[in-house]
Amino acid sequence: MSSGGAINEILNQLLDHNISRRSFMKALGVAGVSAAGISSMVKSAQAVEKGIAPLTGRSFTGTGGQLIVEQMKSAGVKYLFTNPGSYEYGFLDGFLDQPMQLILGMHEGIVISAADGYAKVSGEPAFVLIHVVATAQALGQLYNSHVDGTPMVVTAGMRENESLSDEFVLAARPGWDLKDMTRQFTKISWQTRDAKALPTQIRRAFKLATTEPGGPVYLAISEAAQTKKNVTATIYDRDNFIIPNEMPPNPDTLKEAARALLAARAPVIWLGDQVTKDHACAELLELAELLCIPACDYPLPSVPNDDPSLETSFPVSCVYANFPHKHPLYAGVYDAKGKDLVLALGFIHNLPGLYRFGMKENTPMICCSTSGDYMGRVFPFNIAMVANTKLFLRGLIDTIKDMATATRIKQIAASRRGQEPDYGNKAAKLKRENMTLSPIHPDLVAAVMDEELDRNCILVHEYHQSSQQFFSTGPRENDKMWVSSKGLCLGWGVGAALGAKIAAPDRQVVLDIGDGAVMYSASGFWSMARYETPVLTVVSNNHCYESVRKVFAGYNGRMKAANRYTGTAIDHPLVDFVTLAKSQGCDGIRVERSADLRPAIKRGIEATRAGTPFLIDVDVARAGAGADSTWFQKFSVAKSRKKKI
Ligand SMILES: Cc1ncc(C[n+]2csc(CCOP(=O)(O)OP(=O)(O)O)c2C)c(N)n1
């Protein structure tokens, strides 16, 4: 028997009460186990006897940077998303030769959005390192991750501004600090100067980022703490600090909710993204089909107006397609007119401005989410529960089945049948006329993409005017997975697609993005090329900020009357996206005619199958109010010169 086998045998004898503790310790000594080893095994055996898995702590001695890295490894980190600088040397010196992969982004926005895309697709917390005061450049994307509750540990180096000389470059101004910058976009922000505490701080960061509802946390680590040598601390495995998302629903409240759903004449489900995060999509579909309840999504914010030409093609805003978009019960954007009960599921951020969507303040509402923060913030509720969405839905379905006979349930569903919204299919059919237009209509781009892309591809979306209703998106195995950012702070898409592909290398990943959006994250193609990340990018290039122009038109003021929309035309010069991508090592092709679209998409798919990123720049038509306006306020610095220098 191996020594490990012999030790296990001795341990089992103790646990089976075949030997005394004293004989156990003696036998371990004979088997060559050290005194410290014996004491730790006795503790473990005691814990096992009590039915508790033992703590995993292991002692480690090294620099502060090495301690961070050891605790990252034990937290299960596989990727370090970073853009480093001079004051993270202590950390990165410790990181050298570690079995984790560095993903370099050439701007903090790319780093955070790549981490966000990775976390959203993998379900794992992402780990980020950025540079001291350059943290400021991460804020737009940190805001997005905060809105979506993405679990993310963001660390940064810190220059000490509370010492004798506080005149440091790249440090916060004396009296200010890094944590102030990030505080409003994180669950919590703090700084540490204590090398010995670093593993504790990293564990705390993971715990806070992953505890429901998740979100980014920020930890700035002083240069001195990163570089201190010969520090000893204990490192724990993730099971010892990550809190499982297992909040069960209250059975009595479930009964109330079940009763209300059975009694309602016209209930409706509002979809929140915690449904996907909690792996509750199958239960949601089961409930919707059981009682024939339509489900609808959060609307994109826009200026209210009555002009249909100002409507966006698909005005919903969701991180995930929590419900299959081509299912007859899918109701598109939220409309509560005529509804007598709302079941709001899995919201961790604010609910939409409901007065615009026919919601009356006295419409009964049932809320369930892992976050209590936003329930009842604006609208009162009748029933509310802080619980895991999957456990809530499972409990609700079982309670409904206990409470009502199968015949009654069928009758209730039948009474609601015949008015299924079938939003996705109806909208796609209505739009068929756009398929023949020239220049290429965005609807055609979406329809061809839906046909050509893998059934289960991951569509990363950052394009306000996209024609999402053509996509067979949804949460099932063979649906296209929709991943987006509800924060709407542009600059997310390119990085997010990179992160999504890192998280799911064996699934096709396609970035569906507007020309305006690309330019906020234009350096991300370099990271795709460096890490041989086969993402297909489709840029719908309408040479303008269409969503902004439509909102300006909706105001119905002087801009609309003059057909001049300030700051929304982005042609002259036109950005050449193919050259932009090629300059970073990502091949591409431009498409101007409808006939060339399908072959270009096929070519892009082939390129990604061969293992390289590829970009298609599609020249698309402008649509809606002001589409014919090409005006912009001209200005030439060259012509304003008095001297030709
Ligand atoms: C960082 C940031 N700056 C500005 C905006 C305002 N904004 C909203 S949509 C939009 C234009 C997006 O253009 P594009 O990606 O081409 O999509 P389109 O509106 O043309 O459909 C802008 C500038 C924003 N949301 N985020």
Ligand as a Chemical Component Dictionary entry (heavy atoms), coordinates in Angstrom:
data_LIG
# 
_chem_comp.id                   LIG 
_chem_comp.type                 NON-POLYMER 
_chem_comp.pdbx_formal_charge   1 
_chem_comp.three_letter_code    LIG 
# 
loop_
_chem_comp_atom.comp_id 
_chem_comp_atom.atom_id 
_chem_comp_atom.alt_atom_id 
_chem_comp_atom.type_symbol 
_chem_comp_atom.charge 
_chem_comp_atom.model_Cartn_x 
_chem_comp_atom.model_Cartn_y 
_chem_comp_atom.model_Cartn_z 
_chem_comp_atom.pdbx_ordinal 
LIG C1  C1  C 0 -19.882 56.196 -23.795 1  
LIG C2  C2  C 0 -21.141 56.719 -24.418 2  
LIG N1  N1  N 0 -21.115 57.906 -25.046 3  
LIG C3  C3  C 0 -22.216 58.366 -25.668 4  
LIG C4  C4  C 0 -23.386 57.647 -25.647 5  
LIG C5  C5  C 0 -24.644 58.183 -26.316 6  
LIG N2  N2  N 1 -25.032 57.298 -27.418 7  
LIG C6  C6  C 0 -26.051 56.439 -27.313 8  
LIG S1  S1  S 0 -26.307 55.585 -28.693 9  
LIG C7  C7  C 0 -25.066 56.365 -29.496 10 
LIG C8  C8  C 0 -24.749 56.061 -30.929 11 
LIG C9  C9  C 0 -24.431 54.635 -31.208 12 
LIG O1  O1  O 0 -24.119 54.553 -32.558 13 
LIG P1  P1  P 0 -24.124 53.163 -33.318 14 
LIG O2  O2  O 0 -23.370 52.167 -32.544 15 
LIG O3  O3  O 0 -23.621 53.430 -34.692 16 
LIG O4  O4  O 0 -25.614 52.702 -33.307 17 
LIG P2  P2  P 0 -26.874 53.462 -33.951 18 
LIG O5  O5  O 0 -27.341 54.448 -32.945 19 
LIG O6  O6  O 0 -26.431 54.118 -35.222 20 
LIG O7  O7  O 0 -27.847 52.393 -34.148 21 
LIG C10 C10 C 0 -24.456 57.291 -28.663 22 
LIG C11 C11 C 0 -23.327 58.161 -29.082 23 
LIG C12 C12 C 0 -23.384 56.423 -24.909 24 
LIG N3  N3  N 0 -24.469 55.676 -24.780 25 
LIG N4  N4  N 0 -22.253 55.979 -24.346 26 
# 
loop_
_chem_comp_bond.comp_id 
_chem_comp_bond.atom_id_1 
_chem_comp_bond.atom_id_2 
_chem_comp_bond.value_order 
_chem_comp_bond.pdbx_ordinal 
LIG C1  C2  SING 1  
LIG C2  N1  SING 2  
LIG C2  N4  DOUB 3  
LIG N1  C3  DOUB 4  
LIG C3  C4  SING 5  
LIG C4  C5  SING 6  
LIG C4  C12 DOUB 7  
LIG C5  N2  SING 8  
LIG N2  C6  DOUB 9  
LIG N2  C10 SING 10 
LIG C6  S1  SING 11 
LIG S1  C7  SING 12 
LIG C7  C8  SING 13 
LIG C7  C10 DOUB 14 
LIG C8  C9  SING 15 
LIG C9  O1  SING 16 
LIG O1  P1  SING 17 
LIG P1  O2  DOUB 18 
LIG P1  O3  SING 19 
LIG P1  O4  SING 20 
LIG O4  P2  SING 21 
LIG P2  O5  DOUB 22 
LIG P2  O6  SING 23 
LIG P2  O7  SING 24 
LIG C10 C11 SING 25 
LIG C12 N3  SING 26 
LIG C12 N4  SING 27 
# 
